[in-house]
Amino acid sequence: MSAVTDIARVAAPGNPIGRSVRDSLVVAKRNLIRMSRIPEMIIFGLIQPIMFVVLFSYVFGGSMNIGGTTDSSVYREFLMAGIFAQTVTFATAGAGAGIADDMHKGLIDRFRSLPMARGAVLTGRTLADLVQTALTLFVLAMVALLVGWRTHTSFGEVLGAFGLLLLLGYAFTWVGALIGLSVRTPEAATSGGLIWLFPVTFISNAFVDSSRMTPWLRHVADWNPFSATVQACRELFGNPGVSPSDAWPMQHPVWASLIYSILIIVAFRTLAVRKYRSATA
């Protein structure tokens, strides 16, 4: 049975919130089935972060000074929080391309003709991307363990770090949703979803010690939402390289990460749903 038929069947009068949740889950199921039928999407999504881990660990590892040492094993533990955060944010491009593809094929117009919650199509898509991101994070963590990454805190703190990463990834998929609704082709959505991520991820504390940056660049990096999640993960993993900056996001990285992610979700979900109502294929 198709997802469209499923939605028509479940769209019955009732609690609007319950109906929105049901519609969103049906759309999420549809997108997960679609992803499972295109395994190369998942495989290529895994290859890129694994390449980053290997390249940064073994090419740059011996030349990076972290905490007064250039020991490559120290850099590997420092690096992984940044690689994890970069991986979840790069899901933005996939979300945008998927929605642009649905727009291009006219599927979004079919969904809008059905008696379903307005935000369900986008919520379902972002939830499906969240599942894919969780799978990618799991595989990446296994690879990280193989190259020498270790955590030095409790199991609960480690889970908390991965929870913050998934929340950041979910927030950025809403940015991708807005991009996907604003461009004409999946190719443009892929390019548009990645081009702004490079300065966001590299002007941060992800790959280098931000305290060694020039003052104005360090200020930008310290207040970058991406840096807050990376700092929080280093604290929760017990990894080296926690920034000593006096900036509030660096002093309270867990709260800063939560606040940044929730604000991004609220702002970009509102804009994306508004765009969805008026967008045409």
Disulfide bonds with the S-S distance in Angstrom:
none
